[in-house]
Amino acid sequence: MSAGAAPIVPETVSGTLIPAQISAIRQAAAELLPQCTDFLASLVKIDTTNPPGRNYIECAQLIGHTLADLGYAVEYIEVPTAQLSELAPIGEGLPRTNVIGRLLGSDPDGRTLHANGHFDVVPVGLERNWKHPPFGAEIHNGRMYGRGTADMKGGIAAQIFAVEAIRRAGLRLCGTIEQSGVVDEETTGVRNAGMGFLVENGHIRADKIDALVITEPLNTTNVCCGHRGTIWGTLTFHGRLSHGSMPGLGINALHHAASFVHLATTVLSPKLAARSDANVIPPEARAASLAFTMLAAGQNINSVPDLARVSFDRRLVPGETLAGARAELTDVLEALRATPGFEALRYEYTEDYATEATWVDPQQPIARVFRDAIRLVTGETAGVVCSPGSDDQRFPVHSLEPPINATIVYGPGYISQAHIADESIDLEGELKVGMEVMALAFASFLGVEEA
């Protein structure tokens, strides 16, 4: 090494690939953009709205056939019909099909990297609010419009063609690359028929996979290392019926529910506002939060209701725990019961969904190569961020034993485009950039040799 030269740092793109290889991979990604765009358009034109989960088989087969044509060994993983009511309770009994493709590297002892994306999309809402057809994949001024362009069929397209950019550059991966397309991420679930099913059934395991990249859109210059935790819960308050003109003869369940909402907001909101994580994007989501979102009580105007339900959305920042969040709610309920006039408070607590907050080490190899790839492609220092909502990262990190802690999120597209009308992705500035970043990071992490 000459005097003054920068040292070669392991687990960076510039530390594992020579300049000619970096240049060739980036050039190949640019040349593949039209093909990647066509594939993305084909994905977007398949309506995979969830719920209920339409056309999953067709979309899985499109991904599978594309991977097979590129030389992958392809496996379709179908959820048994008998498990659909539990794993896809709002799926109307429609089939759930996931797909995995595997491309072996030249080194049998090399690393294995798994790239994953979900191909279900949220409902479009009122189509009259869209300027462009939701499943048209129309391109205007360099942007493709349609449901799933950003969240996250664009990620699936980019992860597949990132590997092709490496191969078109005349290189062969030393390690093995796996690609998966899964269902039902958008409808969450403590368990689900997509990534959760793959984890539960041994298709994704820590002894088989060295790192996992989920290609969700957290902005093209960010590496996402975690997500906030979530509790979607419901409290059902029980009272006693009476005529509305004689409320003293009853126990007003609605009054109990409303009093709980007021007390919980008064007591907990200041505490939660003080708990924040600067890595969470956008800034408005950095603090822990509690939002009461649904209230139902009463059947007629002149009767004191004997039943009231209130639902809430609690978001946890890394460092908080589900157990701690539940205990805080219980403390408020018991404080209310101890208040004069509320001695008859009775309630039931249920949860529709819960996941711990997630955070993995941003200094581990897979995160470092992505951060360096972002720097090389965009010229910007990569952000290290935490997602405001939960995603499929929770399954390999929390549901596996041992976990795959080397699970990060990186994809093309911007989080601000997720779930909106006229969702879109910039083909040059986001899809191609994402493909280049992934290609360099994949090549660096798995190693390459001349084909």
C-alpha positions as a Markdown table, in Angstrom:
| # | Residue | x | y | z |
|---|---|---|---|---|
| 1 | Met | 0.0 | 0.0 | 0.0 |
| 2 | Ser | 1.4 | 3.4 | -1.0 |
| 3 | Ala | 1.9 | 6.1 | 1.6 |
| 4 | Gly | -1.4 | 8.0 | 2.3 |
| 5 | Ala | -3.6 | 5.4 | 0.6 |
| 6 | Ala | -6.8 | 4.5 | 2.3 |
| 7 | Pro | -6.8 | 1.1 | 3.9 |
| 8 | Ile | -9.0 | -1.6 | 2.4 |
| 9 | Val | -11.9 | -2.1 | 4.8 |
| 10 | Pro | -13.5 | -5.6 | 4.9 |
| 11 | Glu | -17.3 | -5.8 | 4.5 |
| 12 | Thr | -17.5 | -2.8 | 2.2 |
| 13 | Val | -18.1 | -2.7 | -1.5 |
| 14 | Ser | -14.8 | -0.9 | -2.1 |
| 15 | Gly | -13.0 | -3.5 | 0.1 |
| 16 | Thr | -14.2 | -6.5 | -1.8 |
| 17 | Leu | -14.8 | -5.4 | -5.4 |
| 18 | Ile | -12.2 | -3.7 | -7.7 |
| 19 | Pro | -13.2 | -0.5 | -9.5 |
| 20 | Ala | -13.7 | -2.2 | -12.8 |
| 21 | Gln | -16.1 | -4.7 | -11.3 |
| 22 | Ile | -18.1 | -1.9 | -9.6 |
| 23 | Ser | -18.3 | 0.0 | -12.9 |
| 24 | Ala | -19.3 | -3.0 | -14.9 |
| 25 | Ile | -22.1 | -3.9 | -12.4 |
| 26 | Arg | -23.5 | -0.4 | -12.4 |
| 27 | Gln | -23.4 | -0.2 | -16.2 |
| 28 | Ala | -25.2 | -3.6 | -16.4 |
| 29 | Ala | -27.9 | -2.4 | -14.0 |
| 30 | Ala | -28.5 | 0.6 | -16.3 |
| 31 | Glu | -28.8 | -1.6 | -19.3 |
| 32 | Leu | -31.2 | -3.9 | -17.5 |
| 33 | Leu | -33.6 | -1.1 | -16.4 |
| 34 | Pro | -36.0 | -1.5 | -19.4 |
| 35 | Gln | -36.3 | -5.3 | -18.7 |
| 36 | Cys | -36.7 | -4.6 | -14.9 |
| 37 | Thr | -39.3 | -2.0 | -15.7 |
| 38 | Asp | -41.3 | -4.4 | -18.0 |
| 39 | Phe | -41.2 | -7.0 | -15.2 |
| 40 | Leu | -42.4 | -4.5 | -12.7 |
| 41 | Ala | -45.3 | -3.5 | -15.0 |
| 42 | Ser | -46.3 | -7.1 | -15.3 |
| 43 | Leu | -46.4 | -7.5 | -11.5 |
| 44 | Val | -48.4 | -4.3 | -11.0 |
| 45 | Lys | -51.0 | -5.3 | -13.6 |
| 46 | Ile | -51.9 | -8.3 | -11.5 |
| 47 | Asp | -54.4 | -7.2 | -8.9 |
| 48 | Thr | -53.2 | -8.7 | -5.6 |
| 49 | Thr | -55.3 | -6.7 | -3.3 |
| 50 | Asn | -55.2 | -7.8 | 0.3 |
| 51 | Pro | -57.7 | -8.3 | 1.8 |
| 52 | Pro | -58.9 | -10.6 | 0.5 |
| 53 | Gly | -55.7 | -11.7 | -1.4 |
| 54 | Arg | -56.6 | -11.8 | -5.0 |
| 55 | Asn | -54.6 | -13.5 | -7.8 |
| 56 | Tyr | -51.8 | -14.8 | -5.6 |
| 57 | Ile | -51.2 | -17.9 | -7.6 |
| 58 | Glu | -50.9 | -15.9 | -10.8 |
| 59 | Cys | -48.4 | -13.4 | -9.3 |
| 60 | Ala | -46.4 | -16.2 | -7.6 |
| 61 | Gln | -46.1 | -18.0 | -10.9 |
| 62 | Leu | -45.0 | -14.8 | -12.7 |
| 63 | Ile | -42.2 | -14.4 | -10.2 |
| 64 | Gly | -41.4 | -18.2 | -10.3 |
| 65 | His | -41.3 | -18.4 | -14.1 |
| 66 | Thr | -39.1 | -15.4 | -14.3 |
| 67 | Leu | -36.7 | -16.9 | -11.8 |
| 68 | Ala | -36.7 | -20.3 | -13.5 |
| 69 | Asp | -35.9 | -18.6 | -16.9 |
| 70 | Leu | -32.9 | -17.0 | -15.1 |
| 71 | Gly | -31.6 | -20.3 | -13.9 |
| 72 | Tyr | -33.0 | -20.5 | -10.4 |
| 73 | Ala | -34.4 | -23.7 | -8.8 |
| 74 | Val | -37.9 | -22.7 | -8.0 |
| 75 | Glu | -40.2 | -24.0 | -5.2 |
| 76 | Tyr | -43.9 | -23.0 | -4.6 |
| 77 | Ile | -45.0 | -23.2 | -1.0 |
| 78 | Glu | -48.8 | -23.3 | -0.6 |
| 79 | Val | -50.5 | -22.9 | 2.7 |
| 80 | Pro | -52.8 | -25.9 | 3.4 |
| 81 | Thr | -56.5 | -25.2 | 3.1 |
| 82 | Ala | -57.0 | -26.4 | 6.6 |
| 83 | Gln | -54.8 | -23.6 | 8.0 |
| 84 | Leu | -56.3 | -20.7 | 6.0 |
| 85 | Ser | -58.9 | -19.8 | 8.6 |
| 86 | Glu | -56.2 | -19.3 | 11.2 |
| 87 | Leu | -53.3 | -17.8 | 9.1 |
| 88 | Ala | -55.5 | -15.8 | 6.7 |
| 89 | Pro | -58.7 | -15.1 | 8.7 |
| 90 | Ile | -59.9 | -12.3 | 6.4 |
| 91 | Gly | -58.7 | -14.0 | 3.2 |
| 92 | Glu | -62.1 | -15.5 | 2.2 |
| 93 | Gly | -60.6 | -18.9 | 1.8 |
| 94 | Leu | -58.6 | -17.8 | -1.2 |
| 95 | Pro | -55.3 | -19.8 | -1.8 |
| 96 | Arg | -52.0 | -18.5 | -0.4 |
| 97 | Thr | -49.0 | -19.4 | -2.5 |
| 98 | Asn | -45.4 | -18.2 | -1.8 |
| 99 | Val | -42.5 | -18.7 | -4.0 |
| 100 | Ile | -38.7 | -19.2 | -3.4 |
| 101 | Gly | -36.0 | -19.3 | -6.0 |
| 102 | Arg | -32.4 | -20.5 | -5.3 |
| 103 | Leu | -29.3 | -19.8 | -7.4 |
| 104 | Leu | -26.3 | -21.7 | -6.1 |
| 105 | Gly | -22.9 | -20.0 | -6.0 |
| 106 | Ser | -19.6 | -21.4 | -7.1 |
| 107 | Asp | -18.4 | -21.9 | -3.5 |
| 108 | Pro | -20.3 | -24.7 | -1.7 |
| 109 | Asp | -19.0 | -23.2 | 1.6 |
| 110 | Gly | -19.9 | -19.7 | 0.7 |
| 111 | Arg | -22.5 | -17.5 | 2.3 |
| 112 | Thr | -26.2 | -17.6 | 1.5 |
| 113 | Leu | -28.1 | -14.3 | 1.2 |
| 114 | His | -31.9 | -14.3 | 1.1 |
| 115 | Ala | -33.8 | -11.4 | -0.6 |
| 116 | Asn | -37.5 | -11.1 | 0.2 |
| 117 | Gly | -40.5 | -9.1 | -0.9 |
| 118 | His | -44.2 | -9.3 | -0.4 |
| 119 | Phe | -46.4 | -9.1 | -3.5 |
| 120 | Asp | -49.8 | -8.4 | -1.8 |
| 121 | Val | -51.0 | -4.8 | -1.9 |
| 122 | Val | -53.4 | -2.7 | 0.1 |
| 123 | Pro | -56.9 | -1.8 | -1.4 |
| 124 | Val | -57.0 | 1.2 | -3.8 |
| 125 | Gly | -59.8 | 2.9 | -2.0 |
| 126 | Leu | -62.1 | 5.0 | -4.3 |
| 127 | Glu | -60.8 | 4.7 | -7.9 |
| 128 | Arg | -62.1 | 8.1 | -8.7 |
| 129 | Asn | -59.4 | 9.5 | -6.5 |
| 130 | Trp | -56.7 | 8.1 | -8.8 |
| 131 | Lys | -55.6 | 10.1 | -11.8 |
| 132 | His | -53.9 | 6.9 | -13.2 |
| 133 | Pro | -55.4 | 3.4 | -13.3 |
| 134 | Pro | -54.4 | 1.6 | -10.1 |
| 135 | Phe | -53.3 | -1.5 | -12.0 |
| 136 | Gly | -52.3 | 0.1 | -15.3 |
| 137 | Ala | -48.6 | 0.5 | -14.6 |
| 138 | Glu | -48.7 | 3.7 | -16.8 |
| 139 | Ile | -45.4 | 5.6 | -17.1 |
| 140 | His | -45.5 | 9.4 | -17.1 |
| 141 | Asn | -42.5 | 11.7 | -16.9 |
| 142 | Gly | -40.3 | 8.8 | -15.8 |
| 143 | Arg | -42.5 | 7.6 | -13.1 |
| 144 | Met | -44.6 | 4.4 | -13.1 |
| 145 | Tyr | -48.0 | 4.7 | -11.4 |
| 146 | Gly | -49.9 | 1.9 | -9.8 |
| 147 | Arg | -50.7 | 0.1 | -6.6 |
| 148 | Gly | -47.5 | -1.7 | -5.5 |
| 149 | Thr | -45.0 | 0.2 | -7.6 |
| 150 | Ala | -43.3 | 1.4 | -4.4 |
| 151 | Asp | -44.8 | -0.9 | -1.8 |
| 152 | Met | -43.4 | -3.2 | -2.8 |
| 153 | Lys | -43.4 | -4.9 | -6.2 |
| 154 | Gly | -40.7 | -2.4 | -7.2 |
| 155 | Gly | -38.5 | -4.1 | -4.5 |
| 156 | Ile | -39.1 | -7.5 | -5.9 |
| 157 | Ala | -38.3 | -6.4 | -9.4 |
| 158 | Ala | -35.1 | -4.7 | -8.2 |
| 159 | Gln | -33.9 | -7.6 | -6.1 |
| 160 | Ile | -34.2 | -10.0 | -9.1 |
| 161 | Phe | -32.6 | -7.8 | -11.6 |
| 162 | Ala | -29.8 | -6.8 | -9.2 |
| 163 | Val | -28.5 | -10.3 | -9.4 |
| 164 | Glu | -28.8 | -10.2 | -13.2 |
| 165 | Ala | -26.7 | -7.0 | -13.3 |
| 166 | Ile | -23.9 | -9.0 | -11.5 |
| 167 | Arg | -24.1 | -11.8 | -14.1 |
| 168 | Arg | -24.3 | -9.4 | -17.1 |
| 169 | Ala | -21.2 | -7.7 | -15.8 |
| 170 | Gly | -19.4 | -11.0 | -16.5 |
| 171 | Leu | -19.2 | -12.1 | -12.8 |
| 172 | Arg | -20.4 | -15.1 | -11.0 |
| 173 | Leu | -21.5 | -15.1 | -7.3 |
| 174 | Cys | -19.4 | -17.2 | -5.0 |
| 175 | Gly | -22.2 | -17.5 | -2.5 |
| 176 | Thr | -25.8 | -18.6 | -2.9 |
| 177 | Ile | -28.6 | -16.1 | -3.5 |
| 178 | Glu | -32.2 | -16.9 | -2.6 |
| 179 | Gln | -35.2 | -14.8 | -3.8 |
| 180 | Ser | -38.7 | -15.1 | -2.3 |
| 181 | Gly | -42.0 | -13.5 | -2.9 |
| 182 | Val | -44.6 | -13.9 | -0.1 |
| 183 | Val | -48.2 | -13.0 | 0.6 |
| 184 | Asp | -50.1 | -11.3 | 3.4 |
| 185 | Glu | -47.6 | -8.8 | 4.8 |
| 186 | Glu | -50.2 | -6.0 | 4.5 |
| 187 | Thr | -52.6 | -7.8 | 6.9 |
| 188 | Thr | -49.9 | -8.4 | 9.5 |
| 189 | Gly | -50.9 | -11.1 | 12.1 |
| 190 | Val | -48.9 | -12.6 | 14.9 |
| 191 | Arg | -48.7 | -15.5 | 12.5 |
| 192 | Asn | -49.4 | -15.2 | 8.8 |
| 193 | Ala | -49.5 | -17.2 | 5.5 |
| 194 | Gly | -46.4 | -15.5 | 4.0 |
| 195 | Met | -43.1 | -14.9 | 5.7 |
| 196 | Gly | -44.5 | -16.2 | 9.0 |
| 197 | Phe | -45.4 | -19.5 | 7.3 |
| 198 | Leu | -42.0 | -19.8 | 5.6 |
| 199 | Val | -40.3 | -19.3 | 9.0 |
| 200 | Glu | -42.5 | -21.7 | 10.9 |
| 201 | Asn | -42.0 | -24.4 | 8.3 |
| 202 | Gly | -38.2 | -24.3 | 8.1 |
| 203 | His | -37.9 | -22.6 | 4.7 |
| 204 | Ile | -36.0 | -19.7 | 6.3 |
| 205 | Arg | -33.6 | -20.8 | 9.1 |
| 206 | Ala | -30.6 | -19.3 | 10.7 |
| 207 | Asp | -28.5 | -22.4 | 9.9 |
| 208 | Lys | -29.3 | -22.0 | 6.2 |
| 209 | Ile | -29.2 | -18.3 | 5.7 |
| 210 | Asp | -26.4 | -15.9 | 6.6 |
| 211 | Ala | -28.3 | -12.7 | 6.0 |
| 212 | Leu | -31.7 | -11.6 | 4.9 |
| 213 | Val | -32.7 | -8.4 | 3.0 |
| 214 | Ile | -36.4 | -7.3 | 2.8 |
| 215 | Thr | -36.8 | -4.9 | -0.1 |
| 216 | Glu | -39.5 | -2.6 | 1.4 |
| 217 | Pro | -39.4 | 1.1 | 0.4 |
| 218 | Leu | -37.7 | 3.0 | 3.2 |
| 219 | Asn | -36.1 | 5.5 | 0.8 |
| 220 | Thr | -33.2 | 4.7 | -1.5 |
| 221 | Thr | -30.5 | 6.2 | 0.6 |
| 222 | Asn | -31.5 | 4.5 | 3.9 |
| 223 | Val | -30.7 | 1.2 | 5.4 |
| 224 | Cys | -33.5 | 0.2 | 7.8 |
| 225 | Cys | -32.4 | -1.8 | 10.8 |
| 226 | Gly | -35.7 | -2.2 | 12.7 |
| 227 | His | -39.3 | -1.2 | 13.2 |
| 228 | Arg | -41.5 | 0.1 | 16.0 |
| 229 | Gly | -43.5 | -2.4 | 18.0 |
| 230 | Thr | -47.2 | -2.6 | 17.9 |
| 231 | Ile | -50.2 | -3.6 | 19.9 |
| 232 | Trp | -53.7 | -3.5 | 18.4 |
| 233 | Gly | -55.9 | -4.1 | 21.4 |
| 234 | Thr | -59.6 | -3.9 | 22.4 |
| 235 | Leu | -61.1 | -3.4 | 25.8 |
| 236 | Thr | -64.6 | -4.5 | 26.4 |
| 237 | Phe | -66.4 | -2.9 | 29.3 |
| 238 | His | -69.4 | -4.6 | 31.0 |
| 239 | Gly | -72.1 | -2.7 | 32.8 |
| 240 | Arg | -75.8 | -3.1 | 33.6 |
| 241 | Leu | -78.8 | -2.0 | 31.5 |
| 242 | Ser | -81.3 | 0.5 | 32.7 |
| 243 | His | -83.7 | 3.0 | 31.2 |
| 244 | Gly | -82.1 | 6.2 | 30.1 |
| 245 | Ser | -84.4 | 8.2 | 32.4 |
| 246 | Met | -83.1 | 6.3 | 35.4 |
| 247 | Pro | -79.3 | 5.9 | 34.8 |
| 248 | Gly | -78.7 | 5.4 | 38.5 |
| 249 | Leu | -80.3 | 1.9 | 38.2 |
| 250 | Gly | -77.7 | 0.9 | 35.7 |
| 251 | Ile | -73.9 | 0.7 | 35.3 |
| 252 | Asn | -72.9 | 2.7 | 32.3 |
| 253 | Ala | -70.3 | 0.7 | 30.3 |
| 254 | Leu | -69.9 | 3.7 | 27.9 |
| 255 | His | -69.1 | 6.0 | 30.8 |
| 256 | His | -66.4 | 3.5 | 32.0 |
| 257 | Ala | -64.9 | 3.2 | 28.5 |
| 258 | Ala | -64.8 | 7.0 | 28.0 |
| 259 | Ser | -63.3 | 7.5 | 31.4 |
| 260 | Phe | -60.6 | 5.0 | 30.7 |
| 261 | Val | -59.8 | 6.7 | 27.4 |
| 262 | His | -59.5 | 10.1 | 29.2 |
| 263 | Leu | -57.4 | 8.7 | 32.0 |
| 264 | Ala | -55.1 | 6.7 | 29.8 |
| 265 | Thr | -54.5 | 9.7 | 27.5 |
| 266 | Thr | -53.9 | 12.0 | 30.5 |
| 267 | Val | -51.5 | 9.6 | 32.3 |
| 268 | Leu | -49.7 | 7.9 | 29.4 |
| 269 | Ser | -49.4 | 10.4 | 26.7 |
| 270 | Pro | -46.8 | 12.6 | 28.4 |
| 271 | Lys | -44.7 | 9.5 | 29.3 |
| 272 | Leu | -44.9 | 8.1 | 25.8 |
| 273 | Ala | -44.0 | 11.5 | 24.2 |
| 274 | Ala | -40.7 | 11.4 | 26.3 |
| 275 | Arg | -39.7 | 8.1 | 24.8 |
| 276 | Ser | -38.4 | 8.6 | 21.3 |
| 277 | Asp | -35.9 | 7.1 | 18.9 |
| 278 | Ala | -34.2 | 9.5 | 16.5 |
| 279 | Asn | -33.7 | 6.7 | 13.9 |
| 280 | Val | -37.5 | 6.4 | 13.3 |
| 281 | Ile | -38.7 | 8.0 | 10.1 |
| 282 | Pro | -40.6 | 10.2 | 9.5 |
| 283 | Pro | -39.8 | 12.5 | 12.5 |
| 284 | Glu | -43.5 | 12.6 | 13.4 |
| 285 | Ala | -43.3 | 8.9 | 14.3 |
| 286 | Arg | -40.2 | 9.0 | 16.5 |
| 287 | Ala | -42.1 | 9.0 | 19.8 |
| 288 | Ala | -43.9 | 6.1 | 21.4 |
| 289 | Ser | -47.7 | 6.6 | 21.0 |
| 290 | Leu | -51.2 | 5.5 | 22.0 |
| 291 | Ala | -54.1 | 6.3 | 19.7 |
| 292 | Phe | -57.7 | 5.3 | 20.6 |
| 293 | Thr | -59.2 | 4.5 | 17.2 |
| 294 | Met | -62.6 | 2.8 | 17.6 |
| 295 | Leu | -65.5 | 3.1 | 20.1 |
| 296 | Ala | -68.8 | 1.2 | 20.0 |
| 297 | Ala | -71.6 | 1.2 | 22.6 |
| 298 | Gly | -75.3 | 1.2 | 23.0 |
| 299 | Gln | -78.2 | 0.0 | 20.8 |
| 300 | Asn | -80.8 | 2.7 | 21.4 |
| 301 | Ile | -80.7 | 6.2 | 22.7 |
| 302 | Asn | -82.9 | 5.8 | 25.8 |
| 303 | Ser | -81.0 | 2.9 | 27.4 |
| 304 | Val | -77.9 | 2.9 | 29.5 |
| 305 | Pro | -75.5 | 0.6 | 27.6 |
| 306 | Asp | -74.3 | -2.6 | 29.3 |
| 307 | Leu | -71.5 | -3.1 | 26.8 |
| 308 | Ala | -68.8 | -0.8 | 25.3 |
| 309 | Arg | -65.8 | -1.6 | 23.3 |
| 310 | Val | -62.8 | 0.7 | 22.7 |
| 311 | Ser | -59.9 | -0.2 | 20.4 |
| 312 | Phe | -56.4 | 1.3 | 20.4 |
| 313 | Asp | -53.2 | 1.4 | 18.4 |
| 314 | Arg | -50.1 | 1.4 | 20.6 |
| 315 | Arg | -46.7 | 1.9 | 19.0 |
| 316 | Leu | -43.5 | 1.1 | 20.8 |
| 317 | Val | -40.0 | 2.4 | 20.1 |
| 318 | Pro | -37.0 | 0.2 | 20.4 |
| 319 | Gly | -36.2 | -0.2 | 24.1 |
| 320 | Glu | -39.9 | -0.6 | 25.1 |
| 321 | Thr | -41.4 | -4.1 | 25.5 |
| 322 | Leu | -44.8 | -5.6 | 25.0 |
| 323 | Ala | -44.9 | -6.7 | 28.6 |
| 324 | Gly | -44.2 | -3.1 | 29.8 |
| 325 | Ala | -46.8 | -1.6 | 27.5 |
| 326 | Arg | -49.5 | -4.0 | 28.7 |
| 327 | Ala | -48.6 | -3.4 | 32.3 |
| 328 | Glu | -49.0 | 0.4 | 31.8 |
| 329 | Leu | -52.5 | -0.1 | 30.5 |
| 330 | Thr | -53.4 | -2.5 | 33.3 |
| 331 | Asp | -52.1 | 0.1 | 35.8 |
| 332 | Val | -54.5 | 2.7 | 34.3 |
| 333 | Leu | -57.4 | 0.4 | 34.5 |
| 334 | Glu | -56.8 | -0.5 | 38.1 |
| 335 | Ala | -56.3 | 3.1 | 39.0 |
| 336 | Leu | -59.7 | 3.8 | 37.4 |
| 337 | Arg | -61.3 | 0.9 | 39.4 |
| 338 | Ala | -59.9 | 2.4 | 42.6 |
| 339 | Thr | -61.5 | 5.8 | 41.9 |
| 340 | Pro | -64.8 | 6.4 | 43.8 |
| 341 | Gly | -67.8 | 5.7 | 41.5 |
| 342 | Phe | -65.9 | 3.1 | 39.5 |
| 343 | Glu | -65.9 | 0.2 | 41.9 |
| 344 | Ala | -68.1 | -1.9 | 39.6 |
| 345 | Leu | -65.6 | -1.6 | 36.7 |
| 346 | Arg | -65.4 | -4.8 | 34.7 |
| 347 | Tyr | -63.5 | -5.3 | 31.5 |
| 348 | Glu | -62.0 | -7.9 | 29.2 |
| 349 | Tyr | -58.8 | -7.3 | 27.2 |
| 350 | Thr | -57.9 | -8.8 | 23.9 |
| 351 | Glu | -55.3 | -8.2 | 21.2 |
| 352 | Asp | -55.7 | -8.6 | 17.4 |
| 353 | Tyr | -52.0 | -8.1 | 16.8 |
| 354 | Ala | -48.8 | -7.5 | 18.7 |
| 355 | Thr | -45.1 | -7.5 | 17.9 |
| 356 | Glu | -42.0 | -6.4 | 19.8 |
| 357 | Ala | -40.0 | -3.4 | 18.5 |
| 358 | Thr | -37.1 | -4.6 | 16.5 |
| 359 | Trp | -33.5 | -3.3 | 16.1 |
| 360 | Val | -30.5 | -5.0 | 14.7 |
| 361 | Asp | -26.9 | -4.0 | 14.7 |
| 362 | Pro | -26.2 | -1.4 | 11.9 |
| 363 | Gln | -22.5 | -2.3 | 12.1 |
| 364 | Gln | -22.9 | -5.9 | 11.1 |
| 365 | Pro | -21.6 | -7.0 | 7.6 |
| 366 | Ile | -24.8 | -6.9 | 5.7 |
| 367 | Ala | -25.7 | -3.5 | 6.9 |
| 368 | Arg | -22.2 | -2.2 | 6.2 |
| 369 | Val | -22.1 | -3.3 | 2.6 |
| 370 | Phe | -25.4 | -1.7 | 1.9 |
| 371 | Arg | -24.4 | 1.5 | 3.5 |
| 372 | Asp | -21.2 | 1.6 | 1.4 |
| 373 | Ala | -23.2 | 0.7 | -1.8 |
| 374 | Ile | -25.5 | 3.6 | -1.1 |
| 375 | Arg | -22.5 | 5.9 | -0.8 |
| 376 | Leu | -21.0 | 4.7 | -4.0 |
| 377 | Val | -24.2 | 4.9 | -6.1 |
| 378 | Thr | -25.7 | 8.1 | -4.7 |
| 379 | Gly | -22.8 | 10.0 | -3.3 |
| 380 | Glu | -24.7 | 10.4 | 0.0 |
| 381 | Thr | -24.0 | 9.0 | 3.4 |
| 382 | Ala | -26.5 | 6.3 | 4.1 |
| 383 | Gly | -29.1 | 6.9 | 6.7 |
| 384 | Val | -29.7 | 4.2 | 9.4 |
| 385 | Val | -33.4 | 4.3 | 10.1 |
| 386 | Cys | -36.2 | 2.5 | 11.9 |
| 387 | Ser | -39.6 | 1.9 | 10.2 |
| 388 | Pro | -42.6 | 3.6 | 11.8 |
| 389 | Gly | -44.7 | 0.5 | 11.3 |
| 390 | Ser | -44.0 | -3.2 | 11.6 |
| 391 | Asp | -43.0 | -5.4 | 8.7 |
| 392 | Asp | -41.9 | -9.0 | 8.0 |
| 393 | Gln | -38.5 | -8.4 | 9.7 |
| 394 | Arg | -40.3 | -9.5 | 12.9 |
| 395 | Phe | -40.5 | -13.1 | 11.8 |
| 396 | Pro | -36.8 | -13.9 | 11.2 |
| 397 | Val | -35.8 | -11.8 | 14.2 |
| 398 | His | -38.4 | -12.7 | 16.8 |
| 399 | Ser | -40.0 | -16.0 | 15.7 |
| 400 | Leu | -36.9 | -18.0 | 14.9 |
| 401 | Glu | -34.6 | -19.7 | 17.5 |
| 402 | Pro | -31.9 | -18.9 | 16.9 |
| 403 | Pro | -32.9 | -15.7 | 15.2 |
| 404 | Ile | -31.5 | -14.3 | 11.9 |
| 405 | Asn | -30.4 | -11.0 | 13.4 |
| 406 | Ala | -28.6 | -10.2 | 10.1 |
| 407 | Thr | -32.0 | -9.1 | 8.7 |
| 408 | Ile | -32.2 | -5.6 | 7.3 |
| 409 | Val | -34.6 | -3.7 | 5.1 |
| 410 | Tyr | -33.5 | -1.9 | 1.9 |
| 411 | Gly | -35.5 | -1.2 | -1.3 |
| 412 | Pro | -36.2 | 1.3 | -4.0 |
| 413 | Gly | -39.1 | 3.7 | -3.6 |
| 414 | Tyr | -40.1 | 6.1 | -0.9 |
| 415 | Ile | -42.2 | 5.3 | 2.2 |
| 416 | Ser | -44.3 | 8.4 | 1.5 |
| 417 | Gln | -45.7 | 6.6 | -1.6 |
| 418 | Ala | -47.0 | 3.6 | 0.4 |
| 419 | His | -50.7 | 3.1 | 0.5 |
| 420 | Ile | -51.6 | 6.4 | -1.3 |
| 421 | Ala | -53.7 | 7.1 | -4.4 |
| 422 | Asp | -51.5 | 7.4 | -7.5 |
| 423 | Glu | -48.7 | 5.5 | -5.8 |
| 424 | Ser | -45.6 | 5.6 | -8.0 |
| 425 | Ile | -41.9 | 5.0 | -8.4 |
| 426 | Asp | -39.2 | 7.0 | -10.3 |
| 427 | Leu | -37.7 | 4.5 | -12.7 |
| 428 | Glu | -34.3 | 6.2 | -13.0 |
| 429 | Gly | -33.9 | 7.8 | -9.6 |
| 430 | Glu | -35.4 | 5.0 | -7.5 |
| 431 | Leu | -35.8 | 1.7 | -9.3 |
| 432 | Lys | -32.4 | 1.9 | -11.1 |
| 433 | Val | -30.6 | 3.3 | -8.0 |
| 434 | Gly | -32.1 | 0.6 | -5.8 |
| 435 | Met | -31.0 | -2.1 | -8.3 |
| 436 | Glu | -27.5 | -0.7 | -8.5 |
| 437 | Val | -27.2 | -0.6 | -4.7 |
| 438 | Met | -28.5 | -4.1 | -4.3 |
| 439 | Ala | -26.3 | -5.5 | -7.0 |
| 440 | Leu | -23.1 | -4.0 | -5.4 |
| 441 | Ala | -24.1 | -5.1 | -1.9 |
| 442 | Phe | -25.1 | -8.6 | -3.0 |
| 443 | Ala | -21.8 | -9.0 | -4.9 |
| 444 | Ser | -19.8 | -7.7 | -2.0 |
| 445 | Phe | -21.5 | -9.8 | 0.6 |
| 446 | Leu | -21.4 | -13.1 | -1.4 |
| 447 | Gly | -18.2 | -12.5 | -3.3 |
| 448 | Val | -17.7 | -12.8 | -7.0 |
| 449 | Glu | -15.4 | -14.3 | -9.5 |
| 450 | Glu | -15.0 | -13.9 | -13.2 |
| 451 | Ala | -17.6 | -16.0 | -15.1 |
